Amino acid sequence: MSGEAFLDVCLVASFVMLSASFVLIIVRIVRGPSLPDRILALDLLVMVAVGFIAAFGIRTGFSIYVDIAIALGLVGFLSTVALARFVLRRGDLSMDGIEDVGDEGRQL
């Protein structure tokens, strides 16, 4: 088996695994059961999208897709941090051990 044929087999396998994980993540987003579970599933969905973009970049041979994947990863990380801060500020009652921070917990 040549190197190019092996790369094609690996890319097909990676697309299949990424597609399966995409479906399972969508199920987790829909079923929940809590807001933090959904936030983590959305973060994982962004990482799977980065994987799709990187695999597509390898398939086409264009290096610009790597830059797009890096930018998407950074935006996904920042959105996860923002949503986590929202949950902490809101004081979601379905989460054990996390209380409403309120004004006294803010640092300027």
HELIX and SHEET records of a PDB file:
HELIX    1   1 GLY A    3  ARG A   31  1                                  29    
HELIX    2   2 LEU A   35  THR A   60  1                                  26    
HELIX    3   3 ILE A   64  ARG A   90  1                                  27    
HELIX    4   4 ASP A  103  GLY A  105  5                                   3    
END                                                                             
